Amino acid sequence: MMKAIAINGSPRMKKGNTAMILDSFLKGMKEAGATTELFYTMQLKIKPCTCGKMYCWNEEPGKCCIKDDMELLYPKLREVDILILATPVYIPLPSKMQNVINRLCPLVNPVLELKQGRTRARFHKNVKIGRIVLVSTCGWWEIENFKTVKRIAKELAKDVNVEFAGAVLRPHASQMRKKGELTKDGETVLEAVKIAGYELVKKGSMSNETLEIISRHLISEKLWHKQND
């Protein structure tokens, strides 16, 4: 059975737009037969990486010298097939989400290789993660607002030699609700998000058509700017 772990980096946790999108995505994965586990960075005590000597590579490969809640995540991360990074767009990431990404280093085998002109590594053999997925929301109108966050997730996957399985992106996510209630457009988006999760498990990838429905504009750029002036 396919296993996935999702890490939601939104400071708003369950109340945020990221949670709204992620919940539908995980629902689709479960309907396809996957098991999922969800963590919120705001509920975890995870310190920044402060070991300039790369203890997890040079002293005790695979072991982090910092004792905090990453010790709870490491064994779970080693056992899953898919890692889902869920985050709103900040500049570029919420700080706690950045801490989690930095602290993945002990999972990486300190044996480097040159691949297509870039230095890369791999996860340790006892780490089963084969795919990394990005689920992200933003308040701004443009889909281009996700470029940096998407690049971070994609580069992480390349750095550890696993598949970047795609990005579920929802710009101007607040337009999915009106007076706190989900709109018809919002319902359509969430249904497509659930389909994307289902596709990922059943087909191994998410279709471009599904991802385009998720990311489609719900309001004109002119009207969005007028509302936000």
C-alpha positions as CSV (number, residue, x, y, z in Angstrom):
1,M,0.0,0.0,0.0
2,M,1.3,3.4,-0.9
3,K,2.1,5.7,2.0
4,A,2.4,9.5,2.0
5,I,3.3,12.1,4.6
6,A,2.1,15.7,4.3
7,I,3.7,18.6,6.1
8,N,1.6,21.7,6.2
9,G,3.7,24.8,6.8
10,S,0.8,27.3,7.0
11,P,0.8,29.3,10.3
12,R,-3.0,29.3,10.0
13,M,-3.0,25.5,10.2
14,K,-6.6,24.0,9.7
15,K,-8.1,27.5,9.1
16,G,-5.9,28.3,6.2
17,N,-6.5,28.0,2.4
18,T,-3.5,25.6,2.2
19,A,-5.3,23.2,4.6
20,M,-8.5,23.5,2.5
21,I,-6.6,22.4,-0.7
22,L,-4.5,19.8,1.1
23,D,-7.4,18.1,2.7
24,S,-9.1,17.5,-0.6
25,F,-5.8,16.3,-2.1
26,L,-5.3,13.8,0.7
27,K,-9.0,12.7,0.5
28,G,-8.4,11.8,-3.2
29,M,-5.2,9.9,-2.3
30,K,-7.1,7.9,0.4
31,E,-9.9,7.1,-2.0
32,A,-7.3,5.7,-4.3
33,G,-6.0,3.4,-1.6
34,A,-3.1,5.3,-0.1
35,T,-2.5,5.8,3.6
36,T,-1.7,9.4,4.6
37,E,-0.4,11.2,7.7
38,L,-0.5,14.9,8.2
39,F,1.7,17.2,10.3
40,Y,1.5,21.0,10.9
41,T,4.8,22.7,11.4
42,M,3.2,25.1,13.9
43,Q,2.5,22.1,16.2
44,L,6.1,20.9,16.0
45,K,9.1,22.2,17.8
46,I,11.7,22.2,15.1
47,K,14.8,24.4,15.4
48,P,16.8,25.8,12.5
49,C,19.8,23.8,11.3
50,T,22.8,25.2,13.3
51,C,25.4,22.6,12.7
52,G,27.9,24.3,10.3
53,K,30.1,21.2,10.5
54,M,27.5,19.0,8.8
55,Y,27.4,16.6,11.7
56,C,24.8,14.4,9.9
57,W,27.2,13.9,7.0
58,N,30.7,14.1,8.5
59,E,30.4,12.8,12.1
60,E,27.5,10.4,12.2
61,P,25.9,10.1,8.7
62,G,22.1,9.9,9.0
63,K,21.9,11.2,12.5
64,C,21.0,14.8,13.5
65,C,22.7,16.3,16.5
66,I,19.7,18.6,17.3
67,K,17.2,17.0,19.6
68,D,13.6,18.2,18.8
69,D,10.5,17.1,17.1
70,M,12.3,16.2,13.9
71,E,13.2,13.0,15.8
72,L,9.5,12.1,15.5
73,L,9.4,12.8,11.8
74,Y,12.6,11.1,10.7
75,P,11.4,7.5,11.2
76,K,8.1,8.3,9.5
77,L,9.8,10.0,6.6
78,R,11.9,6.9,6.0
79,E,8.9,4.7,5.6
80,V,6.8,6.7,3.1
81,D,6.7,6.7,-0.7
82,I,5.5,10.3,-1.2
83,L,6.5,13.5,0.6
84,I,4.0,16.3,0.3
85,L,5.2,19.8,1.0
86,A,2.1,22.0,1.6
87,T,2.7,25.7,2.1
88,P,1.3,29.2,1.4
89,V,3.7,31.5,-0.5
90,Y,5.6,33.8,1.8
91,I,9.0,35.3,0.8
92,P,9.4,32.6,-0.2
93,L,8.4,30.2,2.6
94,P,7.1,30.4,6.2
95,S,10.1,30.1,8.5
96,K,9.0,26.8,10.1
97,M,8.6,25.2,6.7
98,Q,12.1,26.3,5.7
99,N,13.4,24.7,8.9
100,V,11.8,21.4,8.0
101,I,13.3,21.4,4.5
102,N,16.7,22.2,5.9
103,R,16.5,19.5,8.5
104,L,15.9,16.8,5.9
105,C,19.7,16.7,5.4
106,P,20.2,13.6,7.7
107,L,18.1,11.6,5.3
108,V,20.6,12.3,2.5
109,N,23.6,10.1,1.9
110,P,26.7,12.2,1.8
111,V,28.0,10.7,-1.4
112,L,27.9,13.3,-4.2
113,E,27.7,12.8,-7.9
114,L,27.8,15.0,-11.0
115,K,24.6,14.7,-12.9
116,Q,23.9,16.8,-16.0
117,G,26.4,19.4,-14.9
118,R,25.0,19.7,-11.3
119,T,26.2,18.2,-8.0
120,R,23.5,15.9,-6.7
121,A,23.1,13.3,-3.9
122,R,20.6,10.6,-2.9
123,F,18.5,9.6,0.0
124,H,20.0,6.9,2.3
125,K,19.0,3.4,1.2
126,N,16.7,3.1,4.2
127,V,14.6,6.1,3.0
128,K,11.8,5.0,0.8
129,I,10.6,8.4,-0.5
130,G,10.4,8.2,-4.3
131,R,8.3,11.3,-5.1
132,I,8.0,14.8,-3.8
133,V,4.8,16.8,-4.4
134,L,4.1,20.5,-3.8
135,V,0.7,21.8,-2.7
136,S,0.7,25.5,-2.5
137,T,-1.7,28.5,-2.2
138,C,-1.2,32.2,-2.5
139,G,-3.3,35.4,-2.1
140,W,-2.0,37.2,-5.2
141,W,-3.6,36.8,-8.6
142,E,-0.8,35.6,-10.8
143,I,0.2,31.9,-11.2
144,E,3.8,33.2,-11.6
145,N,3.8,34.0,-7.9
146,F,4.6,30.3,-7.3
147,K,7.8,30.2,-9.3
148,T,10.2,30.4,-6.4
149,V,8.4,28.0,-4.2
150,K,8.0,25.5,-7.0
151,R,11.7,25.8,-7.9
152,I,12.6,25.0,-4.3
153,A,10.5,21.8,-4.2
154,K,11.7,20.8,-7.7
155,E,15.4,21.4,-6.8
156,L,15.0,19.4,-3.6
157,A,13.7,16.4,-5.6
158,K,16.6,16.7,-8.0
159,D,19.1,17.1,-5.2
160,V,18.1,13.7,-3.7
161,N,17.5,12.0,-7.0
162,V,13.7,11.4,-6.7
163,E,10.8,12.3,-8.9
164,F,9.2,15.7,-8.6
165,A,5.6,14.5,-9.1
166,G,4.1,17.9,-9.8
167,A,2.6,21.0,-8.1
168,V,-1.0,21.6,-7.1
169,L,-1.2,25.4,-7.2
170,R,-4.1,27.7,-6.2
171,P,-3.6,31.4,-6.8
172,H,-6.0,34.0,-5.3
173,A,-7.3,31.2,-3.1
174,S,-9.5,33.6,-1.0
175,Q,-11.8,33.9,-4.1
176,M,-12.9,30.3,-3.5
177,R,-15.0,31.6,-0.6
178,K,-17.6,34.3,-0.3
179,K,-18.7,35.4,3.2
180,G,-17.0,32.3,4.6
181,E,-18.9,29.9,2.3
182,L,-17.4,27.9,-0.5
183,T,-18.5,29.2,-3.9
184,K,-19.5,27.1,-6.9
185,D,-16.0,27.8,-8.4
186,G,-14.5,26.8,-5.1
187,E,-16.3,23.5,-5.1
188,T,-15.1,22.9,-8.7
189,V,-11.5,23.5,-7.6
190,L,-11.7,21.2,-4.6
191,E,-13.2,18.4,-6.7
192,A,-10.3,18.8,-9.2
193,V,-7.8,18.7,-6.3
194,K,-9.3,15.5,-5.0
195,I,-9.1,14.0,-8.5
196,A,-5.4,15.1,-8.6
197,G,-4.7,13.2,-5.4
198,Y,-6.5,10.1,-6.8
199,E,-4.6,10.3,-10.1
200,L,-1.3,10.5,-8.3
201,V,-1.9,7.2,-6.5
202,K,-3.7,5.3,-9.3
203,K,-1.7,6.6,-12.4
204,G,1.5,7.8,-10.9
205,S,1.0,11.4,-12.1
206,M,-1.5,14.2,-12.1
207,S,-2.9,15.2,-15.5
208,N,-2.2,18.7,-16.9
209,E,-6.0,19.1,-17.4
210,T,-6.7,18.5,-13.7
211,L,-3.9,20.9,-12.6
212,E,-5.2,23.6,-14.9
213,I,-8.7,23.4,-13.5
214,I,-7.2,23.8,-10.0
215,S,-5.1,26.8,-11.0
216,R,-7.6,28.6,-13.3
217,H,-8.5,32.2,-12.7
218,L,-11.6,32.8,-10.7
219,I,-11.7,36.5,-11.2
220,S,-10.2,39.0,-13.7
221,E,-6.9,40.6,-12.9
222,K,-8.4,44.0,-13.1
223,L,-11.2,43.2,-10.7
224,W,-8.8,41.5,-8.3
225,H,-6.6,44.6,-8.2
226,K,-9.6,46.7,-7.7
227,Q,-10.7,44.6,-4.7
228,N,-7.2,44.8,-3.2
229,D,-6.4,48.5,-3.8
